[in-house]
């Protein structure tokens, strides 16, 4: 979207908030002016924050992005709370028609107008603190039928949707890497949307990925944001860092290297990865294909698929995978948007079953857009395979 249409839509939504709240603050003239000034700044800076890279050079672009996205997070909560206030007042007005004079409608209009900005600020502050902290470790046991003893307790550390970019830089990523290394995992899986920007802009900030440690290495699949940021260049850069990028491909991992193929307990783990569900729109050669990712793999194996979007799950189930690891949804990132994810993806967060396939959807390890998480905390996931 171009800047002017985006700015116009944003301005109209801010006018709606002001028109609904400012009259209710009549008893607080200072509050009225603070709200008007805040809404005017937000209407200007929110679209600038989204498009700062097009209208300014570094370091001003990052400053505009930071300020604009903070206002965007506040605006989002204010808009939702204003809608909720209007819906509540409408219900109260209808109730008053049935029982006239029994409800203090005037007081409720004023009190709710005062409450919306305060709640919006509180939610935005808490959301900022949640987003900027290092993601907590979430431990999940995945029951697998016929799991061989050699794979009992096999641990995959999953990272997803870090979104290294204007507001997430090297120190943030380094803290994540340090926390993953402390898990002593068997392998690390990164399920897409690692970056928001070009290699030339972010190579120094993604460098800590080379320090990830596990017994079998780090494996990556592309997400939709890699395609917005130049996927081909990022694939080359990640491989240069020593990470294995799986592009509709698989690797065979034998937890007991000393056993020969065919021996008891030698059932391997096949780790496959597909390009993003939408990748074919950017490059037809990158069309996501779970069946192709398994081509040539051992038949007698535990099969795990890395796929950025949960909606790869039906094709993964058809291909015969046991477990799919995904991200993309951010768990909704902050309330109430988590309620709408299900209209675009089959799963929002957590472990679910689709036919014979387990699907784990990470809420993401970073965030996108506003530095804000509320009701959907970020996570580093430690998934442990256990016998069903």
Secondary structure in CASP SS format (residue, H / E / C, confidence):
PFRMAT SS
TARGET T0000
AUTHOR 0000-0000-0000
METHOD secondary structure of the structure
MODEL  1
X C 1.00
X C 1.00
X H 1.00
X H 1.00
X H 1.00
X H 1.00
X H 1.00
X H 1.00
X H 1.00
X H 1.00
X H 1.00
X H 1.00
X H 1.00
X H 1.00
X H 1.00
X H 1.00
X H 1.00
X H 1.00
X H 1.00
X H 1.00
X H 1.00
X H 1.00
X H 1.00
X H 1.00
X H 1.00
X C 1.00
X C 1.00
X C 1.00
X H 1.00
X H 1.00
X H 1.00
X H 1.00
X H 1.00
X H 1.00
X H 1.00
X H 1.00
X H 1.00
X H 1.00
X H 1.00
X H 1.00
X H 1.00
X H 1.00
X H 1.00
X H 1.00
X H 1.00
X H 1.00
X H 1.00
X H 1.00
X H 1.00
X H 1.00
X C 1.00
X H 1.00
X H 1.00
X H 1.00
X H 1.00
X C 1.00
X C 1.00
X C 1.00
X C 1.00
X H 1.00
X H 1.00
X H 1.00
X H 1.00
X H 1.00
X H 1.00
X H 1.00
X H 1.00
X H 1.00
X H 1.00
X H 1.00
X H 1.00
X H 1.00
X H 1.00
X H 1.00
X H 1.00
X H 1.00
X H 1.00
X H 1.00
X H 1.00
X H 1.00
X H 1.00
X H 1.00
X H 1.00
X H 1.00
X H 1.00
X H 1.00
X H 1.00
X H 1.00
X H 1.00
X H 1.00
X H 1.00
X H 1.00
X H 1.00
X H 1.00
X H 1.00
X H 1.00
X H 1.00
X H 1.00
X C 1.00
X C 1.00
X C 1.00
X C 1.00
X C 1.00
X C 1.00
X H 1.00
X H 1.00
X H 1.00
X H 1.00
X H 1.00
X H 1.00
X H 1.00
X H 1.00
X H 1.00
X H 1.00
X H 1.00
X H 1.00
X H 1.00
X H 1.00
X H 1.00
X H 1.00
X H 1.00
X H 1.00
X H 1.00
X H 1.00
X H 1.00
X H 1.00
X H 1.00
X H 1.00
X H 1.00
X H 1.00
X H 1.00
X H 1.00
X C 1.00
X C 1.00
X C 1.00
X E 1.00
X E 1.00
X E 1.00
X E 1.00
X E 1.00
X E 1.00
X E 1.00
X E 1.00
X E 1.00
X C 1.00
X C 1.00
X C 1.00
X C 1.00
X H 1.00
X H 1.00
X H 1.00
X C 1.00
X C 1.00
X C 1.00
X E 1.00
X E 1.00
X E 1.00
X E 1.00
X E 1.00
X C 1.00
X C 1.00
X C 1.00
X C 1.00
X E 1.00
X C 1.00
X C 1.00
X C 1.00
X C 1.00
X C 1.00
X H 1.00
X H 1.00
X H 1.00
X H 1.00
X H 1.00
X H 1.00
X H 1.00
X H 1.00
X H 1.00
X H 1.00
X H 1.00
X H 1.00
X C 1.00
X C 1.00
X C 1.00
X C 1.00
X C 1.00
X E 1.00
X E 1.00
X E 1.00
X E 1.00
X E 1.00
X C 1.00
X C 1.00
X C 1.00
X E 1.00
X C 1.00
X C 1.00
X C 1.00
X H 1.00
X H 1.00
X H 1.00
X H 1.00
X H 1.00
X H 1.00
X H 1.00
X H 1.00
X H 1.00
X H 1.00
X H 1.00
X H 1.00
X H 1.00
X C 1.00
X C 1.00
X C 1.00
X C 1.00
X C 1.00
X C 1.00
X E 1.00
X E 1.00
X E 1.00
X E 1.00
X C 1.00
X C 1.00
X H 1.00
X H 1.00
X H 1.00
X H 1.00
X H 1.00
X C 1.00
X C 1.00
X H 1.00
X H 1.00
X H 1.00
X H 1.00
X H 1.00
X H 1.00
X H 1.00
X H 1.00
X H 1.00
X H 1.00
X C 1.00
X C 1.00
X C 1.00
X E 1.00
X E 1.00
X C 1.00
X C 1.00
X C 1.00
X E 1.00
X E 1.00
X E 1.00
X E 1.00
X E 1.00
X C 1.00
X C 1.00
X C 1.00
X C 1.00
X C 1.00
X C 1.00
X C 1.00
X C 1.00
X C 1.00
X C 1.00
X C 1.00
X C 1.00
X C 1.00
X C 1.00
X E 1.00
X E 1.00
X E 1.00
X E 1.00
X E 1.00
X E 1.00
X C 1.00
X C 1.00
X C 1.00
X C 1.00
X C 1.00
X H 1.00
X H 1.00
X H 1.00
X C 1.00
X C 1.00
X H 1.00
X H 1.00
X H 1.00
X C 1.00
X C 1.00
X C 1.00
X H 1.00
X H 1.00
X H 1.00
X H 1.00
X H 1.00
X C 1.00
X C 1.00
X C 1.00
X C 1.00
X C 1.00
X C 1.00
X E 1.00
X E 1.00
X E 1.00
X E 1.00
X E 1.00
X E 1.00
X E 1.00
X E 1.00
X E 1.00
X H 1.00
X H 1.00
X H 1.00
X H 1.00
X H 1.00
X H 1.00
X H 1.00
X H 1.00
X H 1.00
X H 1.00
X C 1.00
X C 1.00
X C 1.00
X E 1.00
X E 1.00
X E 1.00
X E 1.00
X E 1.00
X C 1.00
X C 1.00
X H 1.00
X H 1.00
X H 1.00
X C 1.00
X E 1.00
X C 1.00
X C 1.00
X H 1.00
X H 1.00
X H 1.00
X C 1.00
X H 1.00
X H 1.00
X H 1.00
X C 1.00
X C 1.00
X C 1.00
X C 1.00
X C 1.00
X C 1.00
X E 1.00
X E 1.00
X E 1.00
X E 1.00
X E 1.00
X C 1.00
X C 1.00
X E 1.00
X E 1.00
X E 1.00
X E 1.00
X E 1.00
X C 1.00
X C 1.00
X C 1.00
X C 1.00
X C 1.00
X C 1.00
X C 1.00
X C 1.00
X C 1.00
X C 1.00
X C 1.00
X C 1.00
X E 1.00
X C 1.00
X C 1.00
X C 1.00
X C 1.00
X E 1.00
X E 1.00
X E 1.00
X E 1.00
X E 1.00
X E 1.00
X E 1.00
X E 1.00
X E 1.00
X C 1.00
END
